[in-house]
Amino acid sequence: MQSDSMSEWRDSAPYWGKHAPTIRVMFAPVTRALIEDAGVREGQTVLDVAGGPGEPSLTIAEAVGPSGSVTCTDAVAEMVSAAGGEARRRGLSNVRFRRCEAGRLPFDADSFDAAVCRFGAMFFPDPSEALRDMLRVTRPGGAVSLAVWHRSDLNPYSYTISRVTSRFVETPPAEPGAPGAFRFAEPGVLARLLEEAGAADVRERLLKFHIEAPITPAEFWAMRSETSGTLREKLTGLSAEERVEVAQEVAESVREFFPNDRMSFPAQVIIVTGKKPI
Ligand SMILES: C[S@@+](CC[C@H](N)C(=O)[O-])C[C@H]1O[C@@H](n2cnc3c(N)ncnc32)[C@H](O)[C@@H]1O
């Protein structure tokens, strides 16, 4: 991983830990989709790559139960220790933790019944290498399932903020294929990579759901402006007055997505699943 993006994630880690309970609720439908598409069942051993402060690992640990286990990995040590703290808090003893980078997984071939990755693949410096490695450590017939964002313009969770910040900070369009949240936003792109990495029966589906949590627009802005390294960097270049203006304009632009002061954004995520050939 390039060291600047690594340090961005390291700087983000305390905020991801702080907002982990909200993030877990917000993306529970994505976790459920991964569990379903990867065919995760009680008693299985599952690998989570780029698990951040613990999801989907910890929810999957509940799904596989005490006879199964989950290995939660992330490139950033602070993310992994936040995940460990959350597992202890929830009394989960069937989760192991390992700091490691996607593409350099320190596990033997065929170690897991399934491997999952929620909102991680788009940030890997070499996604093809990461997919090949996820397939390597999965047993023959086991599934590799990944969740990535569909296009930003279909996700008000993203565009309500970027449309405001782009008026304050010049934002050049992302280079095609460069690491970033919307790198795999076009249907078919990640599925093709997974197929090229050697997966069989590759399928892709569009998950439409609502990102919901009992938070106010101000709490939403606090979470987004803290957890996103890109956003933090943009805000650093603004004056204190401009930052207040951005916060006010975001609060205005998200209002319709907070009926009764509770967040509910319609969202679209792509779920890609393939099997390790037998
Ligand atoms: C958007 S967060 C997703 C975290 C979590 N899976 C979730 O859905 O809440 C992306 C995560 O990818 C991790 N990451 C970025 N590059 C990585 C790499 N090359 N290998 C492993 N993890 C990486 C970051 O440290 C961060 O925790």
The ligand as a Gaussian input file, in Angstrom:
#p B3LYP/6-31G(d) Opt

LIG

0 1
 C      -13.918000       2.075000       4.088000
 S      -13.005000       1.182000       5.290000
 C      -14.039000      -0.236000       5.465000
 C      -13.944000      -0.865000       6.821000
 C      -14.963000      -1.947000       7.128000
 N      -14.791000      -3.128000       6.306000
 C      -16.373000      -1.427000       7.006000
 O      -17.054000      -1.792000       6.035000
 O      -16.816000      -0.663000       7.873000
 C      -11.644000       0.586000       4.365000
 C      -10.638000      -0.207000       5.183000
 O       -9.661000      -0.724000       4.267000
 C       -8.418000      -0.761000       4.931000
 N       -7.385000      -0.884000       3.906000
 C       -7.020000       0.039000       3.004000
 N       -6.059000      -0.450000       2.201000
 C       -5.832000      -1.735000       2.592000
 C       -4.964000      -2.779000       2.134000
 N       -4.128000      -2.588000       1.110000
 N       -4.997000      -3.956000       2.771000
 C       -5.849000      -4.160000       3.812000
 N       -6.680000      -3.211000       4.291000
 C       -6.679000      -2.009000       3.683000
 C       -8.404000       0.529000       5.727000
 O       -7.449000       0.528000       6.772000
 C       -9.849000       0.599000       6.218000
 O       -9.988000       0.017000       7.482000

